[in-house]
Amino acid sequence: MLSTTLFLWDAQRPLSERPTWTLFATCIPNTLSRKLGLEKKMTKFYKLILVCCAALFLTACAHPDMIKLNDTYDHTVKELGVPDSTTRLPDGSIRIVYSMQPMGQTSYVMIFNPEGRLIFKDQLLQQKYFNQIKPKVQDSQDIYTMFGKPCEQWHYRNLGEHTYMYRYLDESGFPMALWVDFDDKDDKVLRYVLSIDPWVQRDADQRDF
């Protein structure tokens, strides 16, 4: 099994500074699955196979870092595939989100003006956006629209709750996870919690074993 720790520290470095193979490992499973319409069909095992294959290549693939201000919406979708979420804003602008989960630790928001030109781009998995999560107001679709596809989804039947988990790096580059919990009764956000990235702990446990 390819250890996720091999590329934990490269996800938020500038594109020009990243080792080529780590860029492949992050974006190939996500971009390819969007373009081929396999998002719901691809298993974690299949994605890991793609990651292993990606390490053999020496050229870069499509990644949100390659999309620049003033690029067009059509160009972006052609390069990156169908976004995880698309929202038409009141002024006619379009907000789209590309999640690089599960193998990546980022999620990107892009806003295009009514003329279809990119005017804003940012990495969503950081505290200033976590602060916008609204318990008892937003539901799971709102969180999906905000951050894109989660890394993992959990259901706690005994608690009557379900959860989205997103992997990210904090400001110091430490691997963390965002957990957003929802009430089974009305699907509303109950809370969000930050923790150490569980994938890191799993890798450590496997090595100890």
Secondary structure, DSSP 8 states (H G I E B T S, - for coil): ---GGGGTTSTTS-GGGS-HHHHHHHHHHHHHHHHHT-TTT--HHHHHHHHHHHTT--S----GGG--TT-BHHHHHHHH-S-SEEEE-TTS-EEEEEE-TTTSS-EEEEEE-TTSBEEEEEE--SHHHHTT--TTT-BHHHHHHHH-S-SEEEEETTTTEEEEEEEEE-TTS-EEEEEEEEETTT-BEEEEEEEE-HHHHHHHHHHH-
